[in-house]
């Protein structure tokens, strides 16, 4: 089997970034901002050109796409037609598998029945809804544009539009949140019976409106650590009781409904990022697209209007070069770094251990022939087992609940 | 320019003063006036070579310079001016400089009058049989009261101040009067140039090309290139390679140094210890009958442990201390090991300022990152078996059952203060276990408070407290009185039930609870959370008197790992790992080394 054959058999994920929202949320430090309609359209066209430019490479390597994720920002601020055009371009450039998981993030405040139908029609088969809370007061504080009623309505519309795989994003450890307000949110959400629930603890990111408010003493107090951990435990127990399996630090799913795209991140699956700021991991190299919208546009917009209206996208410079290489859309890709084997091993561990199932020895040995887990991490694993933050499974190791609580502290030990 | 220099045209002197009374400025003006440097070449305070000295405006190291003065009588004189430190901690430096002089200029600030160190330094000079004459400085200031100060000098010190020059060193007023007064009031050196060589080493310096540069004052005989010399105390011999005198900031070689002169020589001496400050240099073949008395070696009064923040730099710290010691014989050090801090040194200093200066020099000049333990004094521990040990490191305190009694050093402190602050200062001394002796009024608004104070009560922040409670007006000096029995206990700090040797200290039983409690509180804030609850305890002889708990780490999760941005996640873990590397493990607890430093920085207010 040649190397090319091997690659051909390897699946690829796509991440498509839509850096727009209607209003920046108070806690958000992602690459996203409100923009006018014209800018959004310009971005969509540039994005389509970027997608189309990958056609040669995708065909040559023959990799099929098994998951796609449209994230943001709020991809649903785009018009249905814009999403359709993006998806069309994807299908032109890539061989998208029939059973591919195609997710899109949806802000309940941007949903209407028609739009949702159009999204479904464009091939989106999984929605990730940023509900965050079922307490209006908490939603206001978060700076969300929707309220509880709209969230419920959006969920029902999604079902009606034919989405049978929906995730609900929730946030715990919010300022002013109490144990009972969190429990109420969980109860409410479970009644909807979504297939998947992500429950994140709020992290105060420096530079956000929240951090500034907190520094100024203008936020209600955060739940104390004990309450925070109680919420976390309760979440796990309560959701387990409703048929959701805890499979990653912040993720819960009905059996078989785990997010395949996100699992790919933890297991070293290759993915190609499209749009500004999007991260990629292809052929053992990590790289990112530039984060600056203007530069991105100036690079991808053709010099004359005629070409812009035309659909000749394959004549971009470097479109035949390997992804991330200097010739590959030079000026868009940054921070390209080919991982060494040591780095791959580190990632295998600190990403793999985020999964509740942990890592498997055999898997390790298959990925890194000639290397033994025991030789590299024997001491660390021994320490972690003794500290009770890790436990042995049938095939390998996983973090205990306590270990997950303090996973940053633990996982740092797996850096070589 | 080497003309025949006769002894009667030489004057060897120094300037003594209370800190900030203008000693270094006067030295600068004298250098300028004698034409050694034009004022354009002058940098302020020429003699304060060290960066640190300029910055702090204090003189730490003695410096010597030769001036050639064309006097009003038409004669040319050679002045050897030796600048001395003004701070009480550096009395030892002063003392060794004085040994090279025949007289001293006493500078008194016309606005402040006599201060504590004015007295201390004058007495030191008189002890060395120096002729002292006063100069009243800063007469240009509006608040100057030269006549009042003149009277004060006569009343309090008993020096004739009737023709004391009134000057402003800053503005260059009256500097020539000072130069003339030097000729009049300071005796020319005596000594026989033809007798066997007898020279006092008053300082030295290490130069990587020339070896040790020995600063000396020739009492008898001559010293020139080729002279075979012997150090009388160490017995080391060497052949002189170069002799010379001191230009401002440079060494100027000359033919010969003879009786009465001050200068330097080099003799390819590689080992610092072979040319000990205070030793007498003589000729190998024609030794003098007996050595000069030298002077009393200063005993370190304050001790602390010094450790490199990065363990592999231990040898660098040792080298740096050795080099500093060459320049500063009063610095003492010996290796010690701490469970918490690794390999380091127990160091002895003359006082807290001396300690601070050494620490700063180590960090700046030798680029070392240091951790120092709490400063302590030397305790005398009398054991039940009749023996006595001098305790410089609290960790070495014997079992309580084998201790009969302990004594701590007591100082006689003189605090000069304006009367409005007498109350607050007395209260401060009371808080520091002071024993009141007397209040002497110098004039109606100023008094000298005399107290006996335990040294260990003044080594932390007494200066600062004094300054803040007197709005900067009080000045302070002390000398060791002796040892007295005291109710002392050793306080151990336990982290996760394990004593941390670097944090142990000796404290008076009455203040133990307070200190222990504060220590625990501070440590609690400095120790990062661990996987488990960490108790922090202060204990005296096994009895816990204060306790805090560092609660276990509850949550440290990066929940969202967005859009596959693994690099961001890794950076976060790397930061965490970096933090772990700087930790020292004590009793299963990871403690950053800075924590020790921060806890030991005692602000007892």
Boltz contact constraints between the chains, C-beta under 6 A:
constraints:
  - contact:
      token1: [A, 15]
      token2: [B, 563]
      max_distance: 6.0
  - contact:
      token1: [A, 15]
      token2: [B, 564]
      max_distance: 6.0
  - contact:
      token1: [A, 71]
      token2: [B, 563]
      max_distance: 6.0
  - contact:
      token1: [A, 200]
      token2: [B, 559]
      max_distance: 6.0
  - contact:
      token1: [A, 200]
      token2: [B, 560]
      max_distance: 6.0
  - contact:
      token1: [A, 201]
      token2: [B, 559]
      max_distance: 6.0
  - contact:
      token1: [A, 225]
      token2: [B, 554]
      max_distance: 6.0
  - contact:
      token1: [A, 228]
      token2: [B, 555]
      max_distance: 6.0
  - contact:
      token1: [A, 229]
      token2: [B, 554]
      max_distance: 6.0
  - contact:
      token1: [A, 250]
      token2: [B, 559]
      max_distance: 6.0
  - contact:
      token1: [A, 265]
      token2: [B, 564]
      max_distance: 6.0
  - contact:
      token1: [A, 271]
      token2: [B, 564]
      max_distance: 6.0
  - contact:
      token1: [A, 279]
      token2: [B, 563]
      max_distance: 6.0
  - contact:
      token1: [A, 279]
      token2: [B, 564]
      max_distance: 6.0
  - contact:
      token1: [A, 279]
      token2: [B, 565]
      max_distance: 6.0
  - contact:
      token1: [A, 387]
      token2: [B, 531]
      max_distance: 6.0
  - contact:
      token1: [A, 405]
      token2: [B, 555]
      max_distance: 6.0
  - contact:
      token1: [A, 406]
      token2: [B, 553]
      max_distance: 6.0
  - contact:
      token1: [A, 406]
      token2: [B, 556]
      max_distance: 6.0
  - contact:
      token1: [A, 407]
      token2: [B, 557]
      max_distance: 6.0
  - contact:
      token1: [A, 408]
      token2: [B, 556]
      max_distance: 6.0
  - contact:
      token1: [A, 408]
      token2: [B, 558]
      max_distance: 6.0
  - contact:
      token1: [A, 408]
      token2: [B, 576]
      max_distance: 6.0
  - contact:
      token1: [A, 409]
      token2: [B, 556]
      max_distance: 6.0
  - contact:
      token1: [A, 411]
      token2: [B, 573]
      max_distance: 6.0
  - contact:
      token1: [A, 412]
      token2: [B, 573]
      max_distance: 6.0
  - contact:
      token1: [A, 412]
      token2: [B, 576]
      max_distance: 6.0
  - contact:
      token1: [A, 412]
      token2: [B, 577]
      max_distance: 6.0
  - contact:
      token1: [A, 415]
      token2: [B, 573]
      max_distance: 6.0
  - contact:
      token1: [A, 415]
      token2: [B, 577]
      max_distance: 6.0
